[in-house]
Amino acid sequence: MKRASLWLKLGVVSAIVASNVGSAQAAGLFESIRGREAAQADPNGAQAKRRIWRIREFSTVQLLAREAGAPENQHPVKLNVDALRLALGQFKSVDMRGKQQALFDAEELVEISEPIAQAFANAEPGDDVLLVSSARREGFLAPPTAVTARLFIEGGNLNFIAHDTGFDFVHIVRSTSMSPNFIYGTRGKASDVKLASASASNRRADWLTVSLTQATTAPVQPPPPPMVLVAPPPAAATTFATPPAAPPVVAAPVPAPAAPIVQPADAKADEIERRLNALKQLRDKGLITDDEYKQKRKEILQSL
């Protein structure tokens, strides 16, 4: 009788445990479904948590923890994509003979500017933005080479530290069938490359800083207000106190304005075609939305 009672108690306990486990599993499944539904219902929320942007093979932008010992960055920050592309377009690599060459080509600038801007919008103060960008900069028949760099916002500046400006990684892939080990610029040690730019200052030979202007829209994170790279605004009228009357001065004859420099129609059409093709590639790869694609396409076509 006692043995039967013991078996009865064990059966009751087992049933309770099984019931609890089943409930937990059901709850876990339910939460997983709800999580997927929430992600599908809020794609912008999923985009906000993104930390890597694969532009194409051997071209990526990603967020990684900032270097040990480095001060906190001024992230997140909302960058103007067009102004960012303009600033990066003036970056030059300088060889041992002092010859300068554009660090990025025109199509490459269109590809990387949007992902870099998105990365800075998602970045935290403890993140650095790491860039690998590969392109056939020496011509269609030349092998692609890679630019590797570390970017961050500090001291009101966009900081760009390069490690490689023409890394020949193709032979590594062909000879070993392994992915190349890309190395990024670092705050603590200068690389062998030399950079120059008309719109930036050299903090070090491999380190450029671009000054940012104050945001005119609400920052992503209010304290402290992040700096925003913006396109040069039109000159605004400024009111000054009326100065004391001065003796009249006879104005010198005003020379006729110089004829504006107009880009040849064929060259301009080719440039617009390249921009449209690059914009379409960004949309096809999911780097920009259809609405953004339509808006940018409209802006490009309006320049005809």
C-alpha positions as CSV (number, residue, x, y, z in Angstrom):
1,M,0.0,0.0,0.0
2,K,2.8,2.4,0.9
3,R,4.7,1.5,-2.3
4,A,1.5,2.3,-4.4
5,S,1.1,5.6,-2.6
6,L,4.8,6.5,-3.4
7,W,4.4,5.7,-7.1
8,L,1.2,7.8,-7.1
9,K,3.1,10.8,-5.6
10,L,5.9,10.4,-8.1
11,G,3.4,10.3,-11.0
12,V,1.8,13.6,-9.8
13,V,5.2,15.3,-9.5
14,S,6.2,14.2,-13.0
15,A,3.0,15.5,-14.5
16,I,3.5,18.9,-12.8
17,V,7.1,19.1,-14.1
18,A,6.1,18.1,-17.6
19,S,3.3,20.6,-17.5
20,N,5.6,23.4,-16.5
21,V,8.2,22.5,-19.1
22,G,5.6,22.4,-21.8
23,S,4.3,25.8,-20.6
24,A,7.8,27.2,-20.7
25,Q,8.4,25.8,-24.2
26,A,5.1,27.1,-25.4
27,A,5.9,30.6,-23.9
28,G,9.3,30.6,-25.5
29,L,7.9,29.7,-28.9
30,F,5.2,32.4,-28.4
31,E,7.8,35.0,-27.5
32,S,9.9,34.0,-30.6
33,I,6.9,34.4,-32.9
34,R,6.0,37.7,-31.3
35,G,9.7,38.8,-31.7
36,R,9.6,37.9,-35.4
37,E,6.3,39.6,-35.9
38,A,7.6,42.7,-34.2
39,A,10.7,42.8,-36.4
40,Q,8.6,42.4,-39.5
41,A,6.2,45.1,-38.3
42,D,9.1,47.5,-37.5
43,P,11.8,47.2,-40.1
44,N,13.2,50.6,-39.1
45,G,13.8,49.2,-35.6
46,A,15.8,46.3,-37.1
47,Q,17.7,48.7,-39.3
48,A,18.6,50.8,-36.2
49,K,20.4,47.8,-34.6
50,R,22.4,47.0,-37.8
51,R,26.1,46.8,-37.3
52,I,27.5,45.6,-40.6
53,W,26.8,46.7,-44.2
54,R,28.1,44.4,-47.0
55,I,28.4,46.6,-50.0
56,R,29.8,43.8,-52.2
57,E,32.6,41.2,-51.9
58,F,35.6,42.7,-50.1
59,S,33.8,46.0,-49.4
60,T,32.1,46.4,-46.0
61,V,31.3,49.0,-43.4
62,Q,31.0,47.7,-39.8
63,L,30.7,48.9,-36.2
64,L,33.2,47.4,-33.7
65,A,34.2,48.4,-30.2
66,R,36.5,51.4,-30.1
67,E,40.2,50.9,-29.4
68,A,41.2,50.2,-25.8
69,G,42.1,53.4,-23.9
70,A,40.6,55.7,-26.5
71,P,38.2,58.4,-25.3
72,E,34.5,58.1,-25.9
73,N,33.4,59.1,-29.4
74,Q,30.7,61.6,-30.2
75,H,28.2,59.0,-31.5
76,P,25.6,58.6,-32.7
77,V,25.6,61.4,-35.3
78,K,23.5,62.0,-38.4
79,L,25.7,62.9,-41.4
80,N,24.6,64.5,-44.6
81,V,25.3,61.8,-47.3
82,D,26.0,64.3,-50.1
83,A,28.4,66.4,-47.9
84,L,30.1,63.2,-46.7
85,R,30.6,62.0,-50.3
86,L,32.1,65.5,-51.2
87,A,34.5,65.4,-48.3
88,L,35.7,61.8,-49.0
89,G,36.0,62.7,-52.7
90,Q,38.8,65.2,-51.8
91,F,40.9,62.6,-50.0
92,K,44.1,61.8,-51.8
93,S,46.8,59.1,-51.3
94,V,50.4,60.4,-51.7
95,D,53.1,58.0,-53.0
96,M,56.8,58.2,-52.2
97,R,57.4,60.6,-55.1
98,G,54.8,63.0,-53.7
99,K,52.3,62.2,-56.5
100,Q,48.7,62.5,-55.3
101,Q,45.9,60.2,-56.5
102,A,42.2,60.1,-55.5
103,L,41.6,57.7,-52.7
104,F,38.2,56.7,-54.0
105,D,36.7,56.7,-57.5
106,A,33.4,58.3,-58.3
107,E,31.3,55.1,-58.2
108,E,33.0,53.9,-55.1
109,L,32.1,57.2,-53.3
110,V,28.4,56.6,-54.1
111,E,28.6,53.0,-52.8
112,I,30.3,53.8,-49.5
113,S,28.8,57.1,-48.4
114,E,25.3,55.9,-47.5
115,P,26.5,52.9,-45.5
116,I,29.0,55.0,-43.6
117,A,26.3,57.6,-42.7
118,Q,24.0,54.8,-41.6
119,A,26.8,53.3,-39.4
120,F,27.4,56.6,-37.7
121,A,23.6,57.0,-37.0
122,N,23.7,53.5,-35.3
123,A,27.0,53.9,-33.5
124,E,27.4,54.3,-29.8
125,P,30.1,56.3,-28.0
126,G,32.0,53.0,-27.6
127,D,32.0,52.1,-31.3
128,D,34.4,52.8,-34.1
129,V,33.4,52.6,-37.8
130,L,35.7,50.3,-39.9
131,L,35.8,50.5,-43.6
132,V,37.1,48.2,-46.3
133,S,36.5,49.4,-49.9
134,S,37.8,47.6,-52.9
135,A,37.8,48.9,-56.5
136,R,39.7,48.7,-59.8
137,R,41.2,52.1,-59.4
138,E,43.9,51.6,-62.0
139,G,41.5,50.7,-64.8
140,F,39.0,47.9,-65.7
141,L,41.8,45.4,-66.5
142,A,43.8,46.0,-63.3
143,P,43.2,43.9,-60.2
144,P,41.1,45.5,-57.4
145,T,42.9,47.0,-54.5
146,A,41.5,47.8,-51.0
147,V,41.4,50.9,-48.9
148,T,41.1,50.1,-45.2
149,A,40.4,52.8,-42.5
150,R,39.0,53.5,-39.1
151,L,36.5,56.4,-38.7
152,F,35.1,58.1,-35.7
153,I,33.8,61.4,-34.5
154,E,35.9,63.1,-31.8
155,G,36.5,66.8,-30.9
156,G,33.8,67.9,-33.4
157,N,35.7,66.3,-36.2
158,L,35.3,63.4,-38.5
159,N,38.5,61.4,-38.0
160,F,39.8,59.1,-40.8
161,I,42.8,56.9,-40.1
162,A,44.0,54.7,-43.0
163,H,46.1,51.6,-42.8
164,D,46.1,50.7,-46.6
165,T,45.4,52.8,-49.6
166,G,46.0,50.1,-52.3
167,F,46.2,46.7,-50.6
168,D,46.7,44.0,-53.2
169,F,44.7,41.3,-51.6
170,V,43.8,39.4,-54.8
171,H,47.0,37.3,-54.9
172,I,46.3,36.2,-51.3
173,V,42.8,34.9,-52.3
174,R,44.1,33.2,-55.4
175,S,47.1,31.5,-53.7
176,T,45.6,30.4,-50.5
177,S,41.8,30.4,-51.2
178,M,41.5,32.2,-47.8
179,S,39.9,35.6,-47.1
180,P,42.5,38.3,-46.7
181,N,43.2,39.7,-43.2
182,F,42.3,43.4,-43.5
183,I,44.0,45.7,-41.0
184,Y,42.5,49.1,-40.1
185,G,44.2,52.3,-39.1
186,T,44.8,52.8,-35.4
187,R,45.1,55.8,-33.0
188,G,48.2,54.5,-31.3
189,K,50.5,53.7,-34.3
190,A,50.9,55.4,-37.7
191,S,50.8,53.2,-40.8
192,D,53.1,53.7,-43.8
193,V,50.5,55.5,-45.9
194,K,50.3,59.3,-46.5
195,L,47.1,61.2,-47.0
196,A,46.2,64.7,-48.1
197,S,43.1,66.7,-48.6
198,A,42.1,70.3,-49.5
199,S,39.1,70.1,-47.1
200,A,40.8,68.3,-44.2
201,S,43.7,68.7,-41.8
202,N,46.5,66.1,-41.2
203,R,46.7,65.1,-37.6
204,R,49.2,62.6,-38.7
205,A,50.4,61.5,-42.2
206,D,47.9,58.7,-42.2
207,W,45.2,60.6,-40.2
208,L,42.8,63.2,-41.6
209,T,40.3,65.3,-39.7
210,V,37.3,67.0,-41.3
211,S,35.7,69.8,-39.3
212,L,31.9,69.4,-38.7
213,T,29.3,72.1,-38.4
214,Q,26.6,72.3,-35.8
215,A,23.3,70.4,-36.6
216,T,20.3,72.3,-37.6
217,T,17.9,69.4,-36.8
218,A,17.4,67.5,-33.6
219,P,20.3,65.2,-32.9
220,V,19.9,61.4,-32.6
221,Q,20.8,61.6,-29.0
222,P,20.5,65.0,-27.3
223,P,23.2,65.1,-24.6
224,P,25.8,66.1,-25.8
225,P,24.6,67.5,-29.0
226,P,26.3,65.6,-31.8
227,M,28.0,67.4,-34.7
228,V,26.6,67.0,-38.2
229,L,28.4,67.2,-41.4
230,V,26.3,69.3,-43.7
231,A,26.6,70.7,-47.2
232,P,27.8,74.3,-47.3
233,P,24.7,76.4,-46.6
234,P,23.8,79.4,-48.8
235,A,25.0,82.7,-47.4
236,A,22.5,84.1,-45.0
237,A,21.7,87.8,-44.6
238,T,23.1,89.1,-41.4
239,T,21.8,92.3,-39.7
240,F,24.4,94.7,-38.2
241,A,24.1,97.9,-36.3
242,T,23.9,101.0,-38.6
243,P,27.4,102.5,-38.8
244,P,28.0,106.3,-38.6
245,A,27.5,108.2,-41.8
246,A,30.7,108.3,-43.9
247,P,31.7,110.6,-46.7
248,P,30.3,109.5,-50.0
249,V,32.7,107.4,-52.1
250,V,32.6,107.2,-55.8
251,A,32.3,103.6,-56.8
252,A,34.7,102.2,-59.3
253,P,33.3,100.8,-62.5
254,V,32.1,97.2,-62.0
255,P,33.7,94.9,-64.5
256,A,31.4,92.6,-66.4
257,P,31.1,89.2,-64.7
258,A,33.2,86.4,-66.2
259,A,31.3,83.8,-68.2
260,P,30.4,80.8,-66.1
261,I,32.3,77.6,-66.6
262,V,29.8,75.1,-68.0
263,Q,30.5,71.4,-68.1
264,P,30.3,70.0,-71.7
265,A,27.0,68.3,-72.3
266,D,28.5,64.9,-73.1
267,A,30.7,64.9,-70.0
268,K,27.8,66.0,-67.8
269,A,25.5,63.3,-69.3
270,D,28.1,60.6,-68.7
271,E,28.5,61.7,-65.1
272,I,24.7,61.6,-64.5
273,E,24.6,58.2,-66.1
274,R,27.3,56.9,-63.8
275,R,25.5,58.4,-60.8
276,L,22.2,56.8,-61.8
277,N,23.8,53.4,-62.3
278,A,25.5,53.6,-58.9
279,L,22.3,54.7,-57.3
280,K,20.4,51.7,-58.8
281,Q,23.1,49.3,-57.4
282,L,22.6,50.7,-53.9
283,R,18.8,50.1,-54.2
284,D,19.3,46.6,-55.6
285,K,21.6,45.7,-52.7
286,G,19.1,47.0,-50.2
287,L,21.3,49.8,-49.0
288,I,18.7,52.4,-49.7
289,T,14.9,52.2,-49.8
290,D,12.7,52.6,-52.9
291,D,11.6,56.1,-51.7
292,E,15.2,57.2,-51.2
293,Y,16.1,55.8,-54.6
294,K,13.2,57.7,-56.3
295,Q,14.1,60.9,-54.4
296,K,17.8,60.8,-55.3
297,R,17.0,59.8,-58.9
298,K,14.7,62.8,-59.2
299,E,17.4,65.1,-57.8
300,I,20.0,63.8,-60.3
301,L,17.7,64.1,-63.3
302,Q,16.8,67.7,-62.3
303,S,20.5,68.6,-62.8
304,L,20.2,67.9,-66.5
